[in-house]
């Protein structure tokens, strides 16, 4: 339980450091100075100044690397997303350039393995017109993961996610195939909340023959030193892994009214395990 609490503290501190000098907009993603990004949309117009008053000075395609110099205080709302204009620097045709782009056209954290890129971005936000200001769920984000090779889009996967407190901040990473047959890489999207009792989720996506295949999700949640629920995977390439199998592991700890000799709560511990079969193309329960 203490390890879980420490994990929450580390995540929150990491998020706080990242948030310095950041401009937040209508998504869980921040735009900070000196941040590397990819162009998320198929095409992005680069303007000489912040805003659409001037014609585009340049055009960048999906997957182009840019560096956010700084965010402006000029917002724009498109497809339900309110985001600021940001100044960027980039290289095109071996020439260094600068300009302004709407932040809604940028990706989350840039992910790359060799000449393959994995680009997460928010395509749109659809508000729940019946939702009240204090409702837990305000609407849905449409999120897209794009798979690029040599800056050519090979495949993409679209899904929706509720806008709620468990989508306050995000992180992404890309791994190897972890021993799964025909899987070249696994990309993950992690998102969580900033308070106890708010769940965090990790979404897994396998790349199979240049196509994105959705894997099961993981969820963790804890409430101070009272309760914790933690889910993990064991892949074939990991210790205790099994061929063609993803092992889902769950551990829970719940404080009882009993105390140990040092005055710490004695926890009731439970665990569970489930097996998923991977046949080289899709996953099924065993």
PyMOL commands that set and color helices and strands:
alter all, ss='L'
color gray80, all
select helices_A, chain A and resi 2-19+103-105+165-167
alter helices_A, ss='H'
color red, helices_A
select strands_A, chain A and resi 22-24+30-32+35-38+43-47+56-61+65-78+81-92+95-102+111-113+116-127+139-149+152-162+169-176+183-192+200-208+211-214+218-223+227-234+245-259+265-278+283-285
alter strands_A, ss='S'
color yellow, strands_A
deselect
rebuild
show_as cartoon
